[in-house]
Amino acid sequence: MIKLFWNTHNQKKPNSSDKKIREKKLRDVITSQEAQFWKFISRNVYLSKDRIELDKRLLKNYYRNKGYYEVDVKSTNVEYSEGEGFVLTYNVNAGKRYKFKKIFANVSETLDKEAFLSLENRFSKLAGEYYSQRKLKRVLDEIDKLVTSYIATKPDFQCQHCGFTSHTIYWNCPSCKHWETIVPSRGLDGF
């Protein structure tokens, strides 16, 4: 549970019963802010339903990036208390903390496995680390780059008669001299 107090005198500090992540870190994650003397200058509303929903999503993502995949922000409560101001409470159930285990890529037999060897090093570095959406996205982006560069090396066209490959279409095959036998390649293997 995370409690944030908005006090016009700024005497209260947020109180959190979830000790898995420090209170200060959690306060830095959310967008709802304390009322400050200079806030009246800004048109930004520091407490609204949309902002609270955003805070819940930000808290979930933050916990997930720390390994708490099954995090649940159970409830949010806003109260006004005389002398204290607004009290915003998030009830967070972090759940179990997960780590990456063995990760591997099952590369098809039709593809050149050498092109994907760099993934093995990346996978071995992740093994044993806490689960993180950011880390997973980086790996998926790297896989996407590898596949894109692998596709770029493959020919766009191939002769149906002799197997000649090219990035340029020809009406007459430069290799076997047959007419209209060059067709677009299909699939990652170029055939």
C-alpha positions as CSV (number, residue, x, y, z in Angstrom):
1,M,0.0,0.0,0.0
2,I,1.3,3.4,-0.9
3,K,-0.2,6.5,0.9
4,L,0.5,9.9,-0.4
5,F,-0.5,13.0,1.6
6,W,-1.2,16.3,0.0
7,N,-0.8,18.8,2.7
8,T,-0.8,22.6,2.2
9,H,1.8,22.8,4.9
10,N,3.9,20.0,3.4
11,Q,4.5,18.4,6.8
12,K,3.4,14.9,6.0
13,K,5.5,12.4,4.1
14,P,4.0,9.5,2.1
15,N,3.6,6.2,3.9
16,S,3.9,2.8,2.3
17,S,3.2,-0.6,3.6
18,D,4.7,-2.3,0.6
19,K,8.4,-2.5,1.6
20,K,9.6,-4.3,-1.5
21,I,10.3,-1.0,-3.2
22,R,11.3,2.1,-1.5
23,E,8.7,4.8,-1.0
24,K,10.8,7.5,-2.6
25,K,11.1,5.5,-5.8
26,L,7.4,4.9,-5.9
27,R,6.7,8.6,-5.4
28,D,9.0,9.4,-8.4
29,V,7.0,6.9,-10.6
30,I,3.6,8.4,-10.2
31,T,2.4,11.6,-11.8
32,S,0.1,12.9,-9.1
33,Q,1.9,15.5,-7.1
34,E,1.7,17.3,-3.8
35,A,0.2,20.8,-3.7
36,Q,3.1,23.3,-3.7
37,F,2.8,27.0,-3.2
38,W,3.7,27.7,-6.8
39,K,1.2,25.2,-8.3
40,F,-1.5,27.9,-8.6
41,I,0.6,29.4,-11.5
42,S,0.4,26.2,-13.5
43,R,-2.9,25.0,-15.1
44,N,-1.8,21.4,-14.5
45,V,-4.3,19.6,-12.2
46,Y,-2.2,17.5,-9.8
47,L,-5.1,15.2,-8.8
48,S,-7.6,13.8,-11.3
49,K,-9.3,10.5,-12.2
50,D,-7.3,10.2,-15.4
51,R,-4.0,10.9,-13.6
52,I,-4.8,8.3,-11.0
53,E,-5.5,5.7,-13.7
54,L,-2.2,6.7,-15.3
55,D,-0.5,6.3,-11.9
56,K,-1.9,2.8,-11.6
57,R,-0.5,1.8,-15.0
58,L,2.9,3.4,-14.2
59,L,3.1,1.6,-10.9
60,K,2.2,-1.7,-12.6
61,N,4.9,-1.2,-15.3
62,Y,7.5,-0.2,-12.7
63,Y,6.9,-3.3,-10.6
64,R,6.9,-5.5,-13.7
65,N,10.3,-4.0,-14.7
66,K,11.5,-5.0,-11.3
67,G,10.5,-8.6,-11.7
68,Y,7.0,-8.6,-10.1
69,Y,5.1,-9.8,-13.2
70,E,1.9,-10.5,-11.4
71,V,1.6,-7.1,-9.7
72,D,-1.9,-5.9,-9.0
73,V,-2.9,-2.4,-8.0
74,K,-6.0,-3.5,-6.2
75,S,-7.5,-0.1,-5.3
76,T,-7.1,3.6,-5.1
77,N,-8.6,5.8,-2.5
78,V,-8.7,9.6,-2.2
79,E,-9.8,11.2,1.0
80,Y,-9.6,14.8,2.3
81,S,-8.7,15.2,5.9
82,E,-8.8,18.5,7.8
83,G,-5.3,19.6,8.6
84,E,-3.7,16.9,6.4
85,G,-5.2,17.8,3.0
86,F,-5.7,15.1,0.3
87,V,-4.7,11.5,1.1
88,L,-4.1,9.4,-1.9
89,T,-3.8,5.6,-1.2
90,Y,-2.7,2.9,-3.7
91,N,-3.1,-0.7,-2.5
92,V,-0.4,-2.6,-4.4
93,N,0.0,-6.4,-4.2
94,A,3.5,-7.0,-5.7
95,G,3.2,-10.8,-5.7
96,K,6.1,-13.1,-6.4
97,R,9.3,-11.9,-8.0
98,Y,10.3,-13.7,-11.2
99,K,13.7,-14.3,-12.9
100,F,14.5,-15.2,-16.4
101,K,15.6,-18.9,-16.7
102,K,17.2,-20.5,-19.7
103,I,16.3,-18.6,-22.9
104,F,17.0,-20.0,-26.4
105,A,15.9,-19.4,-30.0
106,N,14.6,-22.3,-32.1
107,V,16.0,-21.3,-35.5
108,S,14.5,-23.0,-38.5
109,E,16.6,-25.5,-40.4
110,T,16.1,-23.5,-43.6
111,L,17.8,-20.5,-42.1
112,D,21.5,-19.8,-41.6
113,K,22.0,-20.4,-37.8
114,E,25.3,-18.5,-37.9
115,A,23.3,-15.2,-38.5
116,F,21.6,-15.7,-35.1
117,L,24.6,-16.8,-32.9
118,S,24.8,-13.3,-31.4
119,L,21.5,-14.0,-29.6
120,E,23.1,-16.8,-27.5
121,N,25.4,-14.3,-25.7
122,R,22.5,-12.0,-25.1
123,F,20.3,-14.9,-23.7
124,S,23.1,-16.1,-21.4
125,K,23.4,-12.6,-19.9
126,L,19.7,-12.5,-19.2
127,A,19.5,-15.9,-17.4
128,G,19.2,-15.4,-13.7
129,E,18.2,-11.7,-13.9
130,Y,14.9,-10.5,-12.7
131,Y,12.1,-10.3,-15.3
132,S,11.7,-6.9,-16.9
133,Q,9.5,-5.8,-19.7
134,R,12.3,-3.4,-20.9
135,K,14.9,-6.2,-21.0
136,L,12.4,-8.4,-22.9
137,K,11.6,-5.6,-25.4
138,R,15.4,-5.0,-26.0
139,V,15.8,-8.7,-26.9
140,L,12.8,-8.7,-29.2
141,D,14.1,-5.5,-30.9
142,E,17.5,-7.2,-31.4
143,I,15.8,-10.3,-32.9
144,D,13.8,-8.0,-35.2
145,K,17.0,-6.3,-36.3
146,L,18.7,-9.6,-37.0
147,V,15.8,-10.9,-39.0
148,T,15.6,-7.6,-41.0
149,S,19.3,-7.7,-41.8
150,Y,19.1,-11.4,-42.7
151,I,16.2,-10.7,-45.1
152,A,18.2,-7.9,-46.7
153,T,21.0,-10.3,-47.6
154,K,18.6,-12.7,-49.3
155,P,17.9,-12.3,-53.0
156,D,14.6,-10.7,-54.2
157,F,14.4,-12.7,-57.4
158,Q,15.3,-16.2,-58.7
159,C,15.4,-18.0,-62.0
160,Q,13.1,-21.0,-62.0
161,H,15.2,-22.7,-64.7
162,C,18.8,-22.5,-63.3
163,G,18.4,-21.0,-59.8
164,F,20.3,-17.7,-60.5
165,T,19.4,-15.1,-57.8
166,S,19.5,-11.4,-57.9
167,H,18.2,-8.2,-56.2
168,T,17.2,-7.0,-59.7
169,I,14.5,-8.4,-61.9
170,Y,15.5,-9.5,-65.5
171,W,13.3,-10.6,-68.3
172,N,16.2,-12.6,-69.7
173,C,18.2,-14.7,-67.1
174,P,21.8,-13.5,-67.3
175,S,23.0,-17.1,-66.4
176,C,20.9,-19.5,-68.5
177,K,19.6,-16.9,-71.0
178,H,16.0,-18.2,-70.7
179,W,13.2,-15.7,-71.1
180,E,10.6,-14.8,-68.3
181,T,12.0,-17.4,-65.8
182,I,13.0,-14.9,-63.1
183,V,10.3,-14.7,-60.4
184,P,10.1,-13.1,-56.9
185,S,11.7,-15.2,-54.2
186,R,9.4,-16.6,-51.5
187,G,10.2,-17.1,-47.8
188,L,13.4,-16.4,-45.9
189,D,15.3,-19.2,-47.6
190,G,14.9,-17.4,-51.0
191,F,13.0,-20.3,-52.7
